[in-house]
Amino acid sequence: MLEPLRQGLPPLDPASVSNAASCALPPRFEAVRDARQFTRRTLGQWDVGDRFDDVCLVVSELVTNALRHALPADTPRPADQDPPVRLHLMRWTGRVVCAVRDPSHDSPVAGDSDDCAAESGRGLFLVESFADSWGWHPLAGTLDGKVVWALFRLDQGSSA
């Protein structure tokens, strides 16, 4: 899942992850609140300094996009099926990555950000504005869908 994060950055060794956490999110919009609370608790434990609010905002946007665009309302889901959206948070010394996995194969598309008063369509614009980099890639193997990720550089004052 981390291969695209290596593009244009110093190597990120998956074995050097100092912290990682993940949670499954049900296919309902209340899951955005749950993802935000999970992120706040996790980042509070990791002491990520001045990037705390940026990461929480971006997680909200990525989860909202996954629920709104990757899960058509008419898609039947068996009750015993794993939740289709999963949030992953990973921390290295100097970096935090949030990644949201969803079952869609469609690439994320940024909306028109010209209307500052619009209540929707600005999610990826906000992700691009607050994260240091972001991207997506399709999943392979037994996992189906894609991962949309955002990377945040931490200042040197954040503890490791």
ZAKOL-916587 format. One record per residue: x, y, z of N, C-alpha, C in turn; residue number from 0. Coordinates in steps of 0.1 Angstrom, whole numbers, plus 5000, padded with zeros to 4 digits. Example, Ala and Ser with C-alpha at 12.3 -4.5 7.8 and 13.67 -1.06 7.14 Angstrom:
REM ZAKOL-916587
(site (5132, 4943, 5078), (5123, 4955, 5078), (5132, 4967, 5078), 0),
(site (5128, 4978, 5071), (5137, 4989, 5071), (5129, 5000, 5079), 1),
This chain:
REM ZAKOL-916587
(site (5008, 4988, 5000), (5000, 5000, 5000), (5009, 5013, 5000), 0),
(site (5021, 5012, 5004), (5029, 5024, 5005), (5038, 5027, 4993), 1),
(site (5038, 5019, 4983), (5047, 5022, 4972), (5045, 5036, 4966), 2),
(site (5033, 5041, 4963), (5032, 5055, 4957), (5037, 5065, 4967), 3),
(site (5038, 5063, 4979), (5043, 5073, 4989), (5058, 5075, 4987), 4),
(site (5064, 5067, 4980), (5079, 5068, 4978), (5082, 5077, 4966), 5),
(site (5072, 5081, 4958), (5075, 5089, 4946), (5079, 5103, 4951), 6),
(site (5091, 5107, 4947), (5095, 5121, 4950), (5099, 5123, 4965), 7),
(site (5100, 5113, 4973), (5103, 5115, 4987), (5114, 5106, 4990), 8),
(site (5121, 5109, 5001), (5131, 5099, 5006), (5125, 5086, 5009), 9),
(site (5132, 5075, 5009), (5126, 5062, 5011), (5118, 5061, 5024), 10),
(site (5107, 5055, 5024), (5099, 5052, 5036), (5099, 5037, 5038), 11),
(site (5106, 5032, 5047), (5107, 5018, 5050), (5095, 5014, 5059), 12),
(site (5087, 5005, 5054), (5075, 5001, 5062), (5079, 4996, 5075), 13),
(site (5091, 4990, 5076), (5096, 4985, 5089), (5099, 4996, 5099), 14),
(site (5101, 5008, 5094), (5104, 5019, 5103), (5092, 5027, 5108), 15),
(site (5080, 5022, 5105), (5068, 5029, 5110), (5069, 5029, 5125), 16),
(site (5068, 5041, 5131), (5069, 5041, 5146), (5056, 5039, 5152), 17),
(site (5045, 5042, 5145), (5031, 5040, 5150), (5022, 5037, 5138), 18),
(site (5012, 5029, 5141), (5002, 5026, 5130), (4989, 5023, 5137), 19),
(site (4978, 5027, 5131), (4965, 5024, 5137), (4955, 5024, 5125), 20),
(site (4944, 5016, 5127), (4935, 5016, 5116), (4921, 5012, 5122), 21),
(site (4911, 5017, 5115), (4897, 5013, 5119), (4888, 5011, 5107), 22),
(site (4879, 5002, 5108), (4869, 4999, 5098), (4857, 5009, 5100), 23),
(site (4851, 5014, 5089), (4841, 5024, 5090), (4828, 5018, 5082), 24),
(site (4817, 5019, 5089), (4805, 5014, 5083), (4800, 5023, 5071), 25),
(site (4792, 5018, 5062), (4788, 5027, 5051), (4776, 5036, 5054), 26),
(site (4778, 5045, 5064), (4769, 5055, 5067), (4777, 5068, 5070), 27),
(site (4770, 5080, 5068), (4777, 5092, 5070), (4782, 5095, 5084), 28),
(site (4775, 5089, 5094), (4780, 5091, 5108), (4794, 5085, 5109), 29),
(site (4799, 5077, 5100), (4812, 5072, 5101), (4823, 5083, 5099), 30),
(site (4819, 5094, 5093), (4829, 5105, 5092), (4832, 5110, 5106), 31),
(site (4822, 5112, 5115), (4824, 5116, 5128), (4833, 5106, 5136), 32),
(site (4830, 5093, 5134), (4837, 5082, 5140), (4852, 5083, 5136), 33),
(site (4854, 5085, 5123), (4868, 5086, 5118), (4875, 5098, 5124), 34),
(site (4868, 5109, 5125), (4874, 5121, 5131), (4878, 5119, 5145), 35),
(site (4869, 5112, 5153), (4872, 5109, 5167), (4884, 5100, 5169), 36),
(site (4884, 5089, 5160), (4895, 5080, 5160), (4908, 5087, 5157), 37),
(site (4908, 5096, 5147), (4920, 5103, 5144), (4924, 5112, 5155), 38),
(site (4915, 5119, 5161), (4919, 5128, 5172), (4925, 5120, 5184), 39),
(site (4919, 5109, 5187), (4925, 5101, 5198), (4939, 5096, 5194), 40),
(site (4940, 5091, 5182), (4953, 5085, 5178), (4964, 5095, 5177), 41),
(site (4961, 5107, 5171), (4971, 5117, 5169), (4974, 5123, 5183), 42),
(site (4964, 5124, 5192), (4967, 5129, 5205), (4978, 5120, 5212), 43),
(site (4977, 5107, 5210), (4987, 5098, 5216), (5000, 5100, 5209), 44),
(site (5000, 5103, 5196), (5013, 5104, 5189), (5019, 5118, 5190), 45),
(site (5013, 5128, 5195), (5018, 5141, 5197), (5024, 5147, 5184), 46),
(site (5015, 5149, 5174), (5019, 5154, 5161), (5021, 5169, 5160), 47),
(site (5020, 5176, 5171), (5023, 5190, 5170), (5013, 5198, 5162), 48),
(site (5018, 5207, 5154), (5010, 5217, 5147), (5002, 5211, 5135), 49),
(site (5004, 5198, 5132), (4996, 5192, 5120), (4983, 5185, 5125), 50),
(site (4980, 5185, 5137), (4969, 5179, 5143), (4956, 5182, 5135), 51),
(site (4953, 5195, 5135), (4940, 5199, 5128), (4940, 5197, 5113), 52),
(site (4952, 5198, 5107), (4953, 5195, 5092), (4949, 5181, 5089), 53),
(site (4955, 5172, 5097), (4953, 5157, 5095), (4938, 5154, 5097), 54),
(site (4933, 5159, 5108), (4918, 5156, 5111), (4909, 5161, 5100), 55),
(site (4912, 5173, 5095), (4904, 5178, 5084), (4905, 5170, 5072), 56),
(site (4917, 5166, 5068), (4919, 5157, 5056), (4912, 5144, 5058), 57),
(site (4913, 5138, 5069), (4907, 5125, 5072), (4892, 5126, 5070), 58),
(site (4886, 5137, 5075), (4871, 5139, 5073), (4868, 5140, 5058), 59),
(site (4876, 5147, 5050), (4873, 5149, 5036), (4875, 5135, 5029), 60),
(site (4886, 5128, 5031), (4888, 5115, 5024), (4877, 5105, 5028), 61),
(site (4873, 5104, 5040), (4863, 5095, 5044), (4849, 5099, 5038), 62),
(site (4846, 5112, 5038), (4834, 5117, 5032), (4834, 5113, 5017), 63),
(site (4845, 5115, 5010), (4846, 5112, 4996), (4843, 5097, 4994), 64),
(site (4850, 5089, 5002), (4848, 5074, 5000), (4833, 5070, 5002), 65),
(site (4827, 5076, 5012), (4813, 5072, 5015), (4804, 5078, 5004), 66),
(site (4807, 5090, 4999), (4798, 5096, 4989), (4800, 5091, 4975), 67),
(site (4812, 5088, 4971), (4815, 5085, 4957), (4818, 5070, 4955), 68),
(site (4823, 5063, 4965), (4827, 5050, 4963), (4817, 5039, 4967), 69),
(site (4807, 5044, 4973), (4796, 5034, 4978), (4783, 5038, 4973), 70),
(site (4779, 5034, 4961), (4766, 5037, 4956), (4755, 5032, 4966), 71),
(site (4745, 5041, 4968), (4734, 5037, 4977), (4727, 5024, 4974), 72),
(site (4726, 5021, 4961), (4719, 5009, 4957), (4727, 4996, 4957), 73),
(site (4740, 4997, 4962), (4748, 4985, 4963), (4744, 4976, 4974), 74),
(site (4740, 4964, 4972), (4736, 4955, 4983), (4749, 4951, 4991), 75),
(site (4747, 4950, 5004), (4759, 4946, 5012), (4754, 4936, 5023), 76),
(site (4759, 4924, 5022), (4755, 4914, 5032), (4759, 4919, 5046), 77),
(site (4750, 4916, 5056), (4753, 4921, 5070), (4766, 4916, 5076), 78),
(site (4770, 4904, 5071), (4782, 4898, 5077), (4795, 4903, 5069), 79),
(site (4794, 4911, 5059), (4805, 4916, 5051), (4813, 4926, 5059), 80),
(site (4826, 4926, 5058), (4834, 4936, 5064), (4830, 4950, 5060), 81),
(site (4831, 4960, 5068), (4828, 4974, 5064), (4837, 4977, 5052), 82),
(site (4831, 4984, 5042), (4838, 4986, 5029), (4848, 4997, 5029), 83),
(site (4849, 5006, 5040), (4858, 5017, 5040), (4867, 5015, 5053), 84),
(site (4880, 5017, 5051), (4889, 5015, 5062), (4899, 5027, 5062), 85),
(site (4901, 5032, 5074), (4910, 5043, 5076), (4923, 5038, 5082), 86),
(site (4934, 5041, 5076), (4948, 5038, 5082), (4955, 5050, 5085), 87),
(site (4961, 5051, 5097), (4970, 5062, 5101), (4984, 5056, 5104), 88),
(site (4994, 5062, 5098), (5008, 5057, 5100), (5017, 5068, 5103), 89),
(site (5026, 5066, 5112), (5036, 5076, 5116), (5050, 5071, 5115), 90),
(site (5058, 5079, 5109), (5072, 5078, 5109), (5078, 5090, 5116), 91),
(site (5091, 5089, 5119), (5097, 5101, 5125), (5096, 5112, 5114), 92),
(site (5089, 5123, 5116), (5089, 5133, 5107), (5077, 5133, 5097), 93),
(site (5069, 5122, 5097), (5058, 5121, 5087), (5046, 5114, 5093), 94),
(site (5034, 5118, 5089), (5022, 5111, 5092), (5015, 5109, 5078), 95),
(site (5010, 5097, 5076), (5002, 5094, 5064), (4988, 5089, 5069), 96),
(site (4978, 5095, 5063), (4964, 5089, 5064), (4960, 5083, 5051), 97),
(site (4954, 5071, 5051), (4950, 5065, 5039), (4936, 5059, 5041), 98),
(site (4928, 5061, 5031), (4914, 5056, 5032), (4912, 5046, 5020), 99),
(site (4909, 5034, 5024), (4906, 5023, 5014), (4891, 5022, 5012), 100),
(site (4887, 5021, 4999), (4873, 5020, 4996), (4872, 5010, 4984), 101),
(site (4860, 5004, 4981), (4859, 4994, 4971), (4858, 4999, 4957), 102),
(site (4858, 5012, 4954), (4857, 5017, 4941), (4870, 5016, 4933), 103),
(site (4869, 5015, 4920), (4881, 5015, 4911), (4882, 5029, 4904), 104),
(site (4872, 5038, 4907), (4872, 5051, 4900), (4883, 5060, 4907), 105),
(site (4890, 5067, 4898), (4900, 5077, 4904), (4893, 5088, 4910), 106),
(site (4898, 5094, 4921), (4893, 5106, 4927), (4894, 5118, 4917), 107),
(site (4884, 5126, 4917), (4883, 5137, 4908), (4881, 5150, 4916), 108),
(site (4890, 5159, 4915), (4888, 5172, 4922), (4876, 5180, 4916), 109),
(site (4868, 5185, 4924), (4857, 5194, 4919), (4861, 5208, 4916), 110),
(site (4853, 5216, 4911), (4856, 5230, 4908), (4856, 5238, 4921), 111),
(site (4867, 5243, 4924), (4869, 5250, 4937), (4866, 5265, 4936), 112),
(site (4861, 5270, 4925), (4859, 5284, 4923), (4848, 5290, 4933), 113),
(site (4838, 5282, 4936), (4828, 5287, 4945), (4831, 5284, 4960), 114),
(site (4836, 5294, 4966), (4841, 5293, 4980), (4829, 5290, 4990), 115),
(site (4817, 5293, 4986), (4805, 5291, 4994), (4799, 5278, 4992), 116),
(site (4804, 5270, 4983), (4798, 5257, 4980), (4799, 5248, 4992), 117),
(site (4789, 5240, 4994), (4790, 5230, 5006), (4795, 5217, 5002), 118),
(site (4797, 5214, 4989), (4803, 5202, 4985), (4811, 5204, 4973), 119),
(site (4819, 5194, 4969), (4828, 5195, 4957), (4841, 5201, 4959), 120),
(site (4845, 5204, 4972), (4858, 5210, 4975), (4867, 5201, 4983), 121),
(site (4863, 5188, 4985), (4871, 5179, 4994), (4885, 5177, 4989), 122),
(site (4887, 5174, 4977), (4901, 5171, 4972), (4909, 5184, 4971), 123),
(site (4902, 5196, 4969), (4909, 5208, 4969), (4914, 5211, 4983), 124),
(site (4906, 5208, 4994), (4910, 5209, 5007), (4922, 5200, 5011), 125),
(site (4921, 5187, 5006), (4931, 5178, 5008), (4944, 5183, 5003), 126),
(site (4944, 5188, 4990), (4956, 5193, 4984), (4961, 5206, 4991), 127),
(site (4952, 5213, 4997), (4956, 5226, 5004), (4963, 5223, 5017), 128),
(site (4958, 5213, 5024), (4963, 5211, 5038), (4974, 5200, 5039), 129),
(site (4974, 5190, 5030), (4984, 5179, 5030), (4997, 5184, 5023), 130),
(site (5008, 5178, 5026), (5020, 5181, 5018), (5020, 5174, 5005), 131),
(site (5014, 5162, 5004), (5012, 5156, 4991), (5001, 5146, 4993), 132),
(site (4995, 5142, 4982), (4984, 5132, 4983), (4984, 5125, 4970), 133),
(site (4977, 5113, 4970), (4976, 5106, 4957), (4966, 5094, 4960), 134),
(site (4966, 5085, 4950), (4958, 5073, 4951), (4964, 5062, 4943), 135),
(site (4960, 5050, 4946), (4964, 5039, 4937), (4954, 5028, 4939), 136),
(site (4953, 5020, 4928), (4944, 5008, 4929), (4950, 4997, 4937), 137),
(site (4942, 4989, 4944), (4946, 4978, 4952), (4948, 4966, 4943), 138),
(site (4957, 4957, 4947), (4959, 4945, 4940), (4958, 4933, 4949), 139),
(site (4958, 4921, 4944), (4958, 4909, 4952), (4943, 4907, 4957), 140),
(site (4942, 4903, 4969), (4929, 4899, 4975), (4920, 4911, 4978), 141),
(site (4927, 4923, 4979), (4919, 4935, 4982), (4914, 4941, 4969), 142),
(site (4902, 4946, 4970), (4896, 4952, 4958), (4893, 4967, 4961), 143),
(site (4895, 4975, 4951), (4892, 4989, 4952), (4905, 4998, 4951), 144),
(site (4905, 5008, 4959), (4917, 5018, 4958), (4920, 5023, 4972), 145),
(site (4931, 5030, 4973), (4935, 5037, 4985), (4938, 5052, 4981), 146),
(site (4932, 5061, 4988), (4935, 5075, 4987), (4943, 5079, 4999), 147),
(site (4955, 5085, 4997), (4963, 5088, 5008), (4968, 5103, 5008), 148),
(site (4971, 5107, 5020), (4977, 5121, 5022), (4988, 5120, 5031), 149),
(site (4999, 5127, 5028), (5011, 5127, 5036), (5013, 5141, 5042), 150),
(site (5017, 5141, 5055), (5020, 5154, 5063), (5034, 5153, 5068), 151),
(site (5042, 5163, 5065), (5055, 5164, 5072), (5053, 5170, 5085), 152),
(site (5060, 5165, 5095), (5060, 5170, 5109), (5071, 5179, 5111), 153),
(site (5069, 5189, 5119), (5081, 5198, 5122), (5090, 5191, 5131), 154),
(site (5102, 5195, 5132), (5113, 5189, 5140), (5109, 5189, 5155), 155),
(site (5100, 5198, 5159), (5096, 5199, 5173), (5087, 5188, 5178), 156),
(site (5081, 5180, 5168), (5072, 5170, 5172), (5080, 5158, 5177), 157),
(site (5075, 5152, 5188), (5083, 5140, 5193), (5081, 5128, 5185), 158),
(site (5090, 5119, 5184), (5090, 5107, 5176), (5084, 5096, 5183), 159),
